[in-house]
Amino acid sequence: MRVSKTGYFTHRDCWKHEMGPGHPECPDRLDAIEDRLLVSGVFDALERYDAPQAAAADLELAHDRMHVAVMRGYSELLAEDVLAGGPEFSQIDPDTSINVHTWNAALRSAGAGMAATDAVMAGEIENAFCAVRPPGHHASRNKAQGFCFFNNVAVAAKYALERYHLQRVAVVDFDVHHGDGTENILAGDMRALMVGIFQHPFYPFCGDQNPAPNMLNVPIPAYTRGMDIREIIEMSWIPRLEEFQPEMIFISAGFDAHREDDMGQLGLTEQDFAWITQRVKDIAKRYSKGRIVSLLEGGYVMSPLARSVEAHIRVLADL
């Protein structure tokens, strides 16, 4: 008998990855989410899972073998340096660093999406939320960037296609930043449809073009409010998703488009995130047997992040 319709995947390794004092992508994000879910009672309705580590072969579904090897090499070199009294962090790009725990955290973050896919496909749960970090949607086939090392949502989507021989999966991305890494990995794979909204012009300063027929990028000007974004989604995403009829849906769940998050300048509220989740869930009920796997991306101001995740999960779990 099913205990809960919604799974919650995380691992304590995801708290140990840090990128330096004052960095916005910090372990406090997961604390804020879990505190909110505990206080609100939402945790009681969820089936909780420990995220396993992804294997190298799993990561290579979405990434070049050399990229995986380079990331492992960075981690091993840093561990040697730290033992020798060297610096605690190694910088990958101006915004992105690793510590000695990053490798394991990144493996857990990618592993969470695949484990959630397994549980959903097995019918243990109907859908899942993965409270993981580091996030993933800026990681391309051969590059770590923008706080991201491996592309968790792309790995999970590719895993669903290969492991379960699905014919059509959709990736929905509502982070304030364009999921350029996911686009890089999935563009041209007609088994996948990616739909996204994001602030533009804004980091990563791309996405205003659709590089392949299976990409639907919807750039949004700064200061656009929730009702306008709802209308844009209704007119653009929903017809494409209905036409595509995905057998499973993956969500890059970034909450930095919240109006209280100073990482961006969009005007969404937790009610808007709940509305978006409901519209995606409507599609999943119609075409995907309700199968959704959602993975945390952005969201850097603790209170709106926690409130938005709660609203998102409440819709997933029918609370």
C-alpha positions, -999 to +999 in steps of 0.1 A: +000+000+000+014+035-009+024+054+022+025+088+005+020+101-030+050+124-028+086+114-020+112+137-005+148+129-015+179+144+001+211+134+019+232+150+046+262+151+021+243+179+004+248+201+034+286+197+034+293+213+001+302+249+005+317+276-018+330+301+007+318+325+034+289+346+023+282+326-009+244+327-017+243+290-026+248+278+009+237+249+032+213+272+050+190+269+020+183+233+029+179+241+066+154+268+058+134+244+036+133+216+062+125+239+090+095+252+071+083+217+062+086+206+098+068+236+113+040+234+087+035+197+091+041+190+055+070+166+063+045+143+079+028+137+046+060+129+027+078+096+021+114+104+029+144+088+010+182+091+013+196+100-021+222+075-033+254+084-051+252+085-089+278+063-107+301+077-133+282+058-160+250+075-149+266+110-151+279+101-186+243+099-198+244+137-199+280+146-196+312+139-215+334+113-198+362+138-196+341+163-177+333+137-151+370+128-149+380+164-146+356+170-117+368+140-099+404+152-105+397+186-091+382+170-060+412+147-054+437+175-059+419+197-035+418+169-009+456+166-012+461+203-009+439+206+022+458+178+039+490+197+031+476+228+047+464+245+015+433+265+009+399+250+017+383+259-016+392+256-053+377+279-078+361+266-110+348+299-123+343+334-107+310+322-090+317+285-085+340+267-061+344+233-046+354+221-012+365+185-002+328+175+001+316+188-032+322+157-052+301+135-028+273+162-026+272+164-064+269+126-067+241+126-042+223+155-061+224+136-094+216+103-077+185+118-061+169+125-094+175+089-106+163+073-074+132+095-075+127+083-111+130+047-100+105+052-071+080+070-093+083+045-122+079+016-097+046+032-084+060+036-048+051+073-051+033+094-077+058+123-077+089+135-058+108+166-047+146+164-044+160+189-019+195+188-031+225+210-037+247+217-056+220+226-082+225+216-118+208+234-147+238+255-157+261+225-160+266+217-197+278+185-213+314+194-207+315+224-183+307+232-146+295+268-141+269+290-123+270+271-090+265+238-109+288+208-115+265+180-129+232+186-145+208+168-121+176+172-141+192+163-175+208+132-159+174+121-145+156+128-178+182+108-198+181+081-172+143+078-176+147+076-214+174+049-213+165+029-183+127+028-188+127+032-226+103+061-224+095+078-257+088+113-245+099+132-214+095+169-206+117+193-186+100+223-171+124+251-158+110+281-139+143+293-124+150+331-128+181+321-148+179+302-182+188+266-179+216+268-205+233+236-194+201+216-197+195+231-232+231+222-242+225+186-232+189+181-245+188+203-276+182+181-307+171+150-287+135+148-299+125+124-271+128+154-247+109+187-247+123+216-226+101+245-217+114+274-197+108+309-185+136+331-172+146+368-168+163+382-199+187+399-204+203+383-174+229+356-165+238+334-184+230+360-211+215+335-236+182+317-242+165+343-264+169+319-293+155+283-296+185+263-309+164+232-317+128+223-323+125+206-289+134+238-270+108+264-260+126+293-244+104+322-231+125+352-221+107+375-196+116+412-189+127+422-154+099+433-131+072+411-148+046+402-123+030+368-116-003+373-134+015+382-166+038+352-163+008+329-157-007+342-189+026+336-208+028+301-195-008+294-204-003+306-240+032+291-246+041+261-224+007+245-220-001+240-258+034+226-264+032+202-235-002+190-245+010+185-281+040+166-269+021+144-244+051+136-221+052+102-204+071+118-175+079+154-164+110+167-147+110+201-130+141+224-126+125+241-095+143+274-090+125+298-067+148+328-073+121+344-095+103+352-062+098+390-058+116+389-025+147+372-039+173+398-048+192+374-071+168+384-098+141+409-106+110+389-114+078+393-095+065+358-086+050+348-052+046+314-036+010+314-049+024+318-085+047+288-079+018+268-066-002+278-098+026+267-121+030+234-102-007+228-106-007+234-143+023+211-147+005+185-126-026+188-147-005+178-178+011+150-158-023+136-148-035+137-184-005+122-202+021+110-177+002+090-151+010+118-127+047+111-128+067+142-118+103+145-104+111+180-092+147+190-083+157+221-064+177+247-084+178+284-073+163+304-044+187+323-022+166+343+003+156+319+030+121+329+039+106+332+004+126+300-007+111+280+022+076+293+017+078+286-021+091+251-017+063+244+008+037+257-017+052+236-045+052+204-024+017+210-011+004+210-047+025+179-055+011+161-025-025+173-027-023+189+007 
